[in-house]
């Protein structure tokens, strides 16, 4: 598996779950897991400042996925405990 450098890791603590759409994952958006050093850049790339003005999001709550470092890549841990290696979507 080829790892995007923004998702490469050596320990769980290096990985962060970030929202990449105007609404958070509990309210119709999407998340990815990246190395914490790249989190701000990834957020800016996928949701540029000002691009979410006027977006209406629901106000539901859910358990957010958590992040782990699995086989050298940051991955999502879902509610059921499954691990998902999701590449960053194309820009």
FIRO-833342 format. One record per atom (N, C-alpha, C): residue in one letter; atom name; x, y, z. Coordinates in steps of 0.02 Angstrom, whole numbers, plus 50000, padded with zeros to 5 digits. Example, Ala and Ser with C-alpha at 12.3 -4.5 7.8 and 13.67 -1.06 7.14 Angstrom:
# FIRO-833342
(A,N,(50660,49716,50390)),
(A,CA,(50615,49775,50390)),
(A,C,(50660,49835,50390)),
(S,N,(50642,49888,50354)),
(S,CA,(50684,49947,50357)),
(S,C,(50645,50002,50394)),
This chain:
# FIRO-833342
(X,N,(50042,49941,50000)),
(X,CA,(50000,50000,50000)),
(X,C,(50044,50062,50000)),
(X,N,(50034,50106,49951)),
(X,CA,(50071,50169,49948)),
(X,C,(50037,50219,49995)),
(X,N,(50077,50252,50035)),
(X,CA,(50051,50298,50086)),
(X,C,(50065,50370,50065)),
(X,N,(50012,50411,50065)),
(X,CA,(50020,50483,50054)),
(X,C,(50062,50509,50112)),
(X,N,(50113,50549,50097)),
(X,CA,(50157,50575,50150)),
(X,C,(50119,50611,50205)),
(X,N,(50061,50640,50189)),
(X,CA,(50021,50676,50239)),
(X,C,(49986,50628,50287)),
(X,N,(49987,50563,50270)),
(X,CA,(49955,50513,50313)),
(X,C,(50006,50465,50344)),
(X,N,(50070,50474,50330)),
(X,CA,(50121,50430,50357)),
(X,C,(50130,50442,50432)),
(X,N,(50144,50388,50468)),
(X,CA,(50151,50393,50541)),
(X,C,(50194,50336,50568)),
(X,N,(50213,50344,50632)),
(X,CA,(50248,50290,50668)),
(X,C,(50214,50275,50734)),
(X,N,(50167,50318,50756)),
(X,CA,(50132,50308,50820)),
(X,C,(50063,50340,50817)),
(X,N,(50015,50311,50855)),
(X,CA,(49946,50336,50856)),
(X,C,(49942,50411,50871)),
(X,N,(49983,50434,50917)),
(X,CA,(49980,50504,50939)),
(X,C,(49994,50554,50882)),
(X,N,(50025,50531,50829)),
(X,CA,(50040,50575,50772)),
(X,C,(49980,50588,50727)),
(X,N,(49927,50549,50734)),
(X,CA,(49870,50553,50688)),
(X,C,(49813,50595,50715)),
(X,N,(49781,50632,50671)),
(X,CA,(49723,50674,50689)),
(X,C,(49666,50663,50640)),
(X,N,(49605,50663,50667)),
(X,CA,(49545,50660,50626)),
(X,C,(49526,50731,50609)),
(X,N,(49518,50746,50544)),
(X,CA,(49500,50814,50524)),
(X,C,(49439,50813,50478)),
(X,N,(49395,50861,50487)),
(X,CA,(49337,50870,50443)),
(X,C,(49361,50904,50379)),
(X,N,(49338,50880,50322)),
(X,CA,(49360,50909,50258)),
(X,C,(49301,50936,50217)),
(X,N,(49246,50946,50249)),
(X,CA,(49188,50977,50216)),
(X,C,(49161,51030,50263)),
(X,N,(49115,51069,50239)),
(X,CA,(49087,51124,50279)),
(X,C,(49053,51099,50343)),
(X,N,(49017,51044,50338)),
(X,CA,(48984,51015,50396)),
(X,C,(49028,50960,50425)),
(X,N,(49024,50949,50490)),
(X,CA,(49065,50896,50519)),
(X,C,(49036,50828,50502)),
(X,N,(49073,50775,50518)),
(X,CA,(49053,50708,50499)),
(X,C,(48986,50687,50529)),
(X,N,(48968,50714,50585)),
(X,CA,(48903,50696,50616)),
(X,C,(48845,50729,50580)),
(X,N,(48860,50778,50539)),
(X,CA,(48808,50818,50507)),
(X,C,(48815,50822,50431)),
(X,N,(48834,50767,50402)),
(X,CA,(48836,50762,50329)),
(X,C,(48903,50772,50296)),
(X,N,(48953,50790,50334)),
(X,CA,(49020,50801,50306)),
(X,C,(49061,50738,50304)),
(X,N,(49124,50746,50291)),
(X,CA,(49171,50689,50288)),
(X,C,(49233,50705,50328)),
(X,N,(49266,50652,50350)),
(X,CA,(49329,50659,50386)),
(X,C,(49383,50617,50352)),
(X,N,(49444,50636,50364)),
(X,CA,(49503,50597,50346)),
(X,C,(49549,50597,50406)),
(X,N,(49597,50552,50405)),
(X,CA,(49647,50550,50458)),
(X,C,(49714,50566,50426)),
(X,N,(49749,50614,50455)),
(X,CA,(49814,50635,50430)),
(X,C,(49863,50643,50487)),
(X,N,(49927,50647,50470)),
(X,CA,(49977,50662,50520)),
(X,C,(49962,50733,50546)),
(X,N,(49967,50742,50610)),
(X,CA,(49949,50806,50642)),
(X,C,(49987,50865,50612)),
(X,N,(50048,50854,50589)),
(X,CA,(50087,50909,50559)),
(X,C,(50055,50935,50495)),
(X,N,(50012,50895,50463)),
(X,CA,(49981,50915,50400)),
(X,C,(49907,50933,50407)),
(X,N,(49879,50929,50467)),
(X,CA,(49807,50940,50477)),
(X,C,(49783,51008,50452)),
(X,N,(49817,51061,50471)),
(X,CA,(49794,51129,50451)),
(X,C,(49796,51136,50375)),
(X,N,(49849,51111,50343)),
(X,CA,(49854,51116,50270)),
(X,C,(49799,51077,50235)),
(X,N,(49784,51018,50261)),
(X,CA,(49731,50976,50230)),
(X,C,(49663,51011,50237)),
(X,N,(49649,51038,50295)),
(X,CA,(49586,51074,50306)),
(X,C,(49580,51132,50257)),
(X,N,(49633,51172,50251)),
(X,CA,(49633,51229,50205)),
(X,C,(49625,51207,50132)),
(X,N,(49655,51152,50114)),
(X,CA,(49651,51127,50045)),
(X,C,(49579,51107,50027)),
(X,N,(49545,51072,50073)),
(X,CA,(49479,51045,50058)),
(X,C,(49422,51092,50075)),
(X,N,(49431,51136,50123)),
(X,CA,(49379,51185,50142)),
(X,C,(49412,51253,50149)),
(X,N,(49428,51285,50093)),
(X,CA,(49461,51351,50096)),
(X,C,(49421,51401,50137)),
(X,N,(49457,51445,50171)),
(X,CA,(49426,51497,50212)),
(X,C,(49373,51535,50173)),
(X,N,(49314,51541,50202)),
(X,CA,(49259,51577,50171)),
(X,C,(49216,51535,50125)),
(X,N,(49237,51474,50110)),
(X,CA,(49198,51434,50063)),
(X,C,(49135,51403,50094)),
(X,N,(49129,51406,50159)),
(X,CA,(49072,51375,50193)),
(X,C,(49019,51425,50216)),
(X,N,(49030,51489,50201)),
(X,CA,(48981,51539,50221)),
(X,C,(48913,51524,50190)),
(X,N,(48862,51526,50231)),
(X,CA,(48794,51513,50207)),
(X,C,(48776,51440,50204)),
(X,N,(48822,51395,50222)),
(X,CA,(48807,51323,50222)),
(X,C,(48768,51306,50285)),
(X,N,(48711,51273,50276)),
(X,CA,(48671,51252,50333)),
(X,C,(48688,51179,50349)),
(X,N,(48707,51166,50411)),
(X,CA,(48723,51098,50433)),
(X,C,(48672,51077,50485)),
(X,N,(48656,51013,50487)),
(X,CA,(48612,50989,50540)),
(X,C,(48648,50996,50607)),
(X,N,(48613,50986,50660)),
(X,CA,(48642,50993,50727)),
(X,C,(48637,50927,50765)),
(X,N,(48656,50873,50732)),
(X,CA,(48653,50807,50764)),
(X,C,(48720,50790,50796)),
(X,N,(48717,50748,50844)),
(X,CA,(48778,50726,50878)),
(X,C,(48791,50653,50862)),
(X,N,(48854,50634,50862)),
(X,CA,(48872,50565,50852)),
(X,C,(48940,50554,50882)),
(X,N,(48960,50492,50886)),
(X,CA,(49027,50477,50911)),
(X,C,(49075,50485,50852)),
(X,N,(49121,50531,50858)),
(X,CA,(49169,50542,50804)),
(X,C,(49218,50483,50800)),
(X,N,(49240,50467,50741)),
(X,CA,(49291,50415,50735)),
(X,C,(49355,50438,50768)),
(X,N,(49397,50391,50786)),
(X,CA,(49462,50407,50815)),
(X,C,(49516,50387,50766)),
(X,N,(49578,50406,50781)),
(X,CA,(49634,50393,50736)),
(X,C,(49683,50345,50768)),
(X,N,(49714,50304,50726)),
(X,CA,(49769,50261,50746)),
(X,C,(49821,50261,50690)),
(X,N,(49881,50241,50708)),
(X,CA,(49933,50229,50659)),
(X,C,(49935,50154,50648)),
(X,N,(49918,50132,50588)),
(X,CA,(49914,50061,50572)),
(X,C,(49957,50047,50510)),
(X,N,(50006,50006,50518)),
(X,CA,(50050,49988,50462)),
(X,C,(50082,50049,50429)),
(X,N,(50102,50099,50469)),
(X,CA,(50136,50158,50444)),
(X,C,(50092,50212,50414)),
(X,N,(50026,50204,50421)),
(X,CA,(49979,50252,50393)),
(X,C,(49925,50269,50443)),
(X,N,(49907,50333,50448)),
(X,CA,(49852,50353,50491)),
(X,C,(49787,50324,50464)),
(X,N,(49745,50298,50508)),
(X,CA,(49683,50265,50488)),
(X,C,(49628,50283,50537)),
(X,N,(49565,50276,50514)),
(X,CA,(49506,50288,50556)),
(X,C,(49487,50225,50594)),
(X,N,(49467,50234,50656)),
(X,CA,(49437,50179,50695)),
(X,C,(49363,50196,50701)),
(X,N,(49321,50155,50672)),
(X,CA,(49249,50166,50673)),
(X,C,(49219,50142,50739)),
(X,N,(49155,50159,50751)),
(X,CA,(49120,50140,50812)),
(X,C,(49122,50065,50826)),
(X,N,(49120,50025,50772)),
(X,CA,(49120,49952,50781)),
(X,C,(49190,49924,50791)),
(X,N,(49241,49968,50793)),
(X,CA,(49310,49946,50804)),
(X,C,(49348,49930,50740)),
(X,N,(49314,49933,50683)),
(X,CA,(49349,49920,50621)),
(X,C,(49396,49976,50603)),
(X,N,(49450,49959,50569)),
(X,CA,(49500,50008,50549)),
(X,C,(49494,50019,50474)),
(X,N,(49491,50083,50454)),
(X,CA,(49482,50101,50384)),
(X,C,(49539,50144,50360)),
(X,N,(49575,50120,50311)),
(X,CA,(49628,50159,50278)),
(X,C,(49596,50194,50219)),
(X,N,(49584,50258,50227)),
(X,CA,(49551,50296,50174)),
(X,C,(49601,50347,50146)),
(X,N,(49616,50343,50081)),
(X,CA,(49661,50393,50052)),
(X,C,(49626,50461,50050)),
(X,N,(49666,50513,50046)),
(X,CA,(49638,50579,50039)),
(X,C,(49603,50583,49971)),
(X,N,(49544,50614,49969)),
(X,CA,(49509,50620,49905)),
(X,C,(49546,50667,49857)),
(X,N,(49535,50659,49792)),
(X,CA,(49565,50706,49744)),
(X,C,(49538,50776,49756)),
(X,N,(49578,50824,49740)),
(X,CA,(49559,50895,49751)),
(X,C,(49519,50919,49692)),
